[in-house]
Amino acid sequence: MKIALLQTDVLHPEFIEQYQSFGVMFQQMFAAADIEIQSEIFSVIDGVYPPNPDDFDAMLVTGSKADAFSNEPWVLTLGAYLRQRHDAGQKLLGICFGHQLLAHALGGRTERAAAGWGVGVMAYQWQTKPTWLNDEAATFKLICSHRDQVTQLPPGATLLAANDFCPNAAFYIADKVLAFQGHPEFSTDFGAELIHKRQLDIGDPLAQKALTSYAQGHDGLAIAKVMRDFVGH
C-alpha cells in the first residue's frame, strides 16, 4: 500500500528538532501501528504535489493552522486538486484541516465553530459500522486541536462518528473518502506542547482541562488501522 502525504503546514521552529514534520508524524504513526505502508511527503503548502498521483493507493491531507474555508491561494489550489482527484476515483483521507477541507471542497460546509476551541482528548461515538470498520467498541478517543468544524457534510457523505461538541467528527463517501476531525498521529507530548503554545488563545481553564485529559490516552493507532482497512478493502 502506498500513500501520498499531502502536508499542509510546517511545525513551529522550536518543535522541528524533536517532531520533524506533520508528514513524519503520520509515518511514525503507521510504523507504531505495525502497518506496512510506503509513503511520500509532499509539501502542498509550498506548491509541491505528486508528479504521478495514480502511483498512490490513497492521498492523506494533514492538519494545518489554516482555515479550510479561507481564500488563501494554496488552500484554493489544494481544494481544486482534491476535487479533481475525487472525480478521478482516488481514495482520499483527511485529518483535522484535511477533514474540513475535504468536506468543504466536495460541497459541504466548514466554518468557525460556535462552540469555540476543541482541545485535549475527546471521546467519539461511532454512528455506523461499514464493512471495512472492524473496531468492535462503541466509542474511540482522539486528541483534538481545532476551532473550526464541519457544519454540513458534503453530498453523498455518511456520518461515521460524532459527539456533543463535534456533531460531524468523521465521515466517509462511498469507498473513496474517509475523514476524521481528531488527530490519530499526535502524541500526548506533542499535544501538550501545542496546548502551551496556544494557551493565550485557548484560555487557561480550557488549556488545563485539556492537559489533564491526556492522562486517559487515546486510540490513534486503532484509527490508523481503520484508515488502512478503508484504503485496502
PENOR-V864742 format. One record per residue. N is the residue number from 0. RES is the residue in three letters. PHI is phi as a letter, one per 20 degrees, with the letter a starting at -180 (* if undefined). OMEGA is omega in radians with two decimals (none if undefined). Layout:
n->N res->RES phi->PHI omega->OMEGA
n->N res->RES phi->PHI omega->OMEGA
This chain:
n->0 res->MET phi->* omega->-3.08
n->1 res->LYS phi->c omega->-3.07
n->2 res->ILE phi->c omega->3.00
n->3 res->ALA phi->e omega->3.12
n->4 res->LEU phi->e omega->-3.12
n->5 res->LEU phi->e omega->-3.02
n->6 res->GLN phi->e omega->-2.98
n->7 res->THR phi->d omega->3.10
n->8 res->ASP phi->a omega->3.01
n->9 res->VAL phi->d omega->3.13
n->10 res->LEU phi->f omega->2.96
n->11 res->HIS phi->g omega->-3.04
n->12 res->PRO phi->g omega->-3.09
n->13 res->GLU phi->f omega->-3.14
n->14 res->PHE phi->e omega->-2.93
n->15 res->ILE phi->f omega->-3.08
n->16 res->GLU phi->g omega->-3.08
n->17 res->GLN phi->e omega->-2.97
n->18 res->TYR phi->d omega->3.03
n->19 res->GLN phi->m omega->-3.13
n->20 res->SER phi->a omega->3.09
n->21 res->PHE phi->f omega->3.10
n->22 res->GLY phi->f omega->3.12
n->23 res->VAL phi->f omega->3.09
n->24 res->MET phi->g omega->3.11
n->25 res->PHE phi->f omega->3.09
n->26 res->GLN phi->f omega->3.11
n->27 res->GLN phi->f omega->3.10
n->28 res->MET phi->f omega->-3.14
n->29 res->PHE phi->f omega->3.12
n->30 res->ALA phi->f omega->-3.14
n->31 res->ALA phi->f omega->3.12
n->32 res->ALA phi->e omega->-3.12
n->33 res->ASP phi->l omega->3.12
n->34 res->ILE phi->d omega->-3.13
n->35 res->GLU phi->e omega->-3.12
n->36 res->ILE phi->c omega->2.95
n->37 res->GLN phi->e omega->-3.12
n->38 res->SER phi->b omega->3.08
n->39 res->GLU phi->c omega->-3.08
n->40 res->ILE phi->e omega->3.09
n->41 res->PHE phi->c omega->-3.09
n->42 res->SER phi->e omega->-3.08
n->43 res->VAL phi->f omega->3.06
n->44 res->ILE phi->f omega->3.08
n->45 res->ASP phi->d omega->3.11
n->46 res->GLY phi->n omega->-3.12
n->47 res->VAL phi->e omega->-3.10
n->48 res->TYR phi->c omega->3.10
n->49 res->PRO phi->f omega->3.13
n->50 res->PRO phi->f omega->3.14
n->51 res->ASN phi->c omega->-3.02
n->52 res->PRO phi->f omega->-3.13
n->53 res->ASP phi->f omega->3.05
n->54 res->ASP phi->f omega->-3.04
n->55 res->PHE phi->d omega->3.07
n->56 res->ASP phi->f omega->3.14
n->57 res->ALA phi->a omega->3.01
n->58 res->MET phi->c omega->-3.12
n->59 res->LEU phi->d omega->3.13
n->60 res->VAL phi->e omega->-3.05
n->61 res->THR phi->e omega->3.03
n->62 res->GLY phi->f omega->-3.11
n->63 res->SER phi->a omega->3.02
n->64 res->LYS phi->f omega->3.14
n->65 res->ALA phi->f omega->3.04
n->66 res->ASP phi->e omega->3.14
n->67 res->ALA phi->f omega->-3.12
n->68 res->PHE phi->d omega->-3.11
n->69 res->SER phi->f omega->3.08
n->70 res->ASN phi->d omega->3.05
n->71 res->GLU phi->g omega->-3.06
n->72 res->PRO phi->g omega->-3.10
n->73 res->TRP phi->f omega->3.10
n->74 res->VAL phi->f omega->3.10
n->75 res->LEU phi->f omega->3.12
n->76 res->THR phi->f omega->3.14
n->77 res->LEU phi->f omega->3.09
n->78 res->GLY phi->g omega->3.11
n->79 res->ALA phi->f omega->3.12
n->80 res->TYR phi->f omega->-3.13
n->81 res->LEU phi->f omega->3.06
n->82 res->ARG phi->f omega->-3.14
n->83 res->GLN phi->f omega->3.14
n->84 res->ARG phi->f omega->3.07
n->85 res->HIS phi->f omega->3.13
n->86 res->ASP phi->f omega->3.13
n->87 res->ALA phi->e omega->3.11
n->88 res->GLY phi->n omega->3.14
n->89 res->GLN phi->f omega->3.03
n->90 res->LYS phi->f omega->-3.05
n->91 res->LEU phi->c omega->3.08
n->92 res->LEU phi->d omega->3.12
n->93 res->GLY phi->c omega->3.10
n->94 res->ILE phi->c omega->3.11
n->95 res->CYS phi->l omega->3.07
n->96 res->PHE phi->g omega->3.11
n->97 res->GLY phi->f omega->3.06
n->98 res->HIS phi->g omega->-3.10
n->99 res->GLN phi->f omega->-3.10
n->100 res->LEU phi->f omega->3.10
n->101 res->LEU phi->f omega->3.10
n->102 res->ALA phi->f omega->-3.07
n->103 res->HIS phi->f omega->-3.07
n->104 res->ALA phi->f omega->-3.07
n->105 res->LEU phi->e omega->2.99
n->106 res->GLY phi->o omega->3.05
n->107 res->GLY phi->e omega->-3.13
n->108 res->ARG phi->b omega->3.03
n->109 res->THR phi->c omega->-3.12
n->110 res->GLU phi->b omega->3.08
n->111 res->ARG phi->f omega->-3.04
n->112 res->ALA phi->f omega->3.07
n->113 res->ALA phi->f omega->-3.12
n->114 res->ALA phi->f omega->3.12
n->115 res->GLY phi->n omega->-3.08
n->116 res->TRP phi->f omega->2.92
n->117 res->GLY phi->d omega->-3.08
n->118 res->VAL phi->c omega->3.13
n->119 res->GLY phi->n omega->3.13
n->120 res->VAL phi->e omega->3.08
n->121 res->MET phi->c omega->3.03
n->122 res->ALA phi->e omega->3.14
n->123 res->TYR phi->c omega->3.12
n->124 res->GLN phi->d omega->3.01
n->125 res->TRP phi->f omega->-3.14
n->126 res->GLN phi->d omega->3.09
n->127 res->THR phi->b omega->-3.12
n->128 res->LYS phi->c omega->3.08
n->129 res->PRO phi->f omega->-3.02
n->130 res->THR phi->f omega->-3.10
n->131 res->TRP phi->e omega->-3.13
n->132 res->LEU phi->e omega->-3.06
n->133 res->ASN phi->e omega->3.12
n->134 res->ASP phi->f omega->-3.09
n->135 res->GLU phi->e omega->-3.13
n->136 res->ALA phi->f omega->3.12
n->137 res->ALA phi->e omega->-3.08
n->138 res->THR phi->c omega->3.00
n->139 res->PHE phi->b omega->-3.10
n->140 res->LYS phi->c omega->3.07
n->141 res->LEU phi->c omega->2.95
n->142 res->ILE phi->f omega->3.07
n->143 res->CYS phi->c omega->3.11
n->144 res->SER phi->b omega->-3.06
n->145 res->HIS phi->b omega->2.99
n->146 res->ARG phi->c omega->2.98
n->147 res->ASP phi->d omega->3.09
n->148 res->GLN phi->b omega->2.94
n->149 res->VAL phi->f omega->-3.13
n->150 res->THR phi->d omega->3.05
n->151 res->GLN phi->b omega->3.13
n->152 res->LEU phi->f omega->3.10
n->153 res->PRO phi->f omega->3.11
n->154 res->PRO phi->g omega->3.11
n->155 res->GLY phi->n omega->-3.10
n->156 res->ALA phi->e omega->3.04
n->157 res->THR phi->d omega->3.10
n->158 res->LEU phi->f omega->-3.08
n->159 res->LEU phi->d omega->-3.10
n->160 res->ALA phi->b omega->-3.09
n->161 res->ALA phi->b omega->2.84
n->162 res->ASN phi->b omega->-3.07
n->163 res->ASP phi->f omega->-3.12
n->164 res->PHE phi->f omega->-3.06
n->165 res->CYS phi->c omega->-3.05
n->166 res->PRO phi->f omega->3.12
n->167 res->ASN phi->d omega->-3.00
n->168 res->ALA phi->e omega->3.07
n->169 res->ALA phi->a omega->3.10
n->170 res->PHE phi->b omega->3.01
n->171 res->TYR phi->b omega->3.08
n->172 res->ILE phi->c omega->-3.12
n->173 res->ALA phi->l omega->3.11
n->174 res->ASP phi->d omega->-3.04
n->175 res->LYS phi->d omega->-3.06
n->176 res->VAL phi->c omega->3.05
n->177 res->LEU phi->b omega->-3.04
n->178 res->ALA phi->b omega->3.13
n->179 res->PHE phi->c omega->3.05
n->180 res->GLN phi->f omega->-3.11
n->181 res->GLY phi->f omega->-3.03
n->182 res->HIS phi->d omega->3.06
n->183 res->PRO phi->f omega->-3.06
n->184 res->GLU phi->e omega->-3.10
n->185 res->PHE phi->f omega->2.90
n->186 res->SER phi->e omega->3.10
n->187 res->THR phi->f omega->3.10
n->188 res->ASP phi->f omega->3.13
n->189 res->PHE phi->f omega->3.11
n->190 res->GLY phi->g omega->-3.14
n->191 res->ALA phi->f omega->3.12
n->192 res->GLU phi->f omega->3.12
n->193 res->LEU phi->f omega->3.08
n->194 res->ILE phi->f omega->3.14
n->195 res->HIS phi->f omega->-3.14
n->196 res->LYS phi->f omega->-3.05
n->197 res->ARG phi->d omega->-2.97
n->198 res->GLN phi->g omega->3.13
n->199 res->LEU phi->f omega->3.12
n->200 res->ASP phi->f omega->-3.05
n->201 res->ILE phi->f omega->-3.06
n->202 res->GLY phi->n omega->-3.03
n->203 res->ASP phi->f omega->-3.09
n->204 res->PRO phi->g omega->-3.13
n->205 res->LEU phi->f omega->3.11
n->206 res->ALA phi->f omega->3.14
n->207 res->GLN phi->f omega->3.09
n->208 res->LYS phi->f omega->3.13
n->209 res->ALA phi->f omega->-3.14
n->210 res->LEU phi->f omega->3.11
n->211 res->THR phi->f omega->-3.07
n->212 res->SER phi->f omega->-3.10
n->213 res->TYR phi->f omega->-3.12
n->214 res->ALA phi->f omega->-3.09
n->215 res->GLN phi->e omega->-3.12
n->216 res->GLY phi->m omega->-3.14
n->217 res->HIS phi->b omega->-3.01
n->218 res->ASP phi->d omega->-3.10
n->219 res->GLY phi->g omega->-3.10
n->220 res->LEU phi->f omega->3.07
n->221 res->ALA phi->f omega->3.12
n->222 res->ILE phi->f omega->3.02
n->223 res->ALA phi->g omega->3.12
n->224 res->LYS phi->f omega->3.05
n->225 res->VAL phi->f omega->3.12
n->226 res->MET phi->f omega->3.09
n->227 res->ARG phi->g omega->-3.10
n->228 res->ASP phi->f omega->3.10
n->229 res->PHE phi->f omega->-3.13
n->230 res->VAL phi->f omega->-3.03
n->231 res->GLY phi->e omega->-3.01
n->232 res->HIS phi->f omega->none
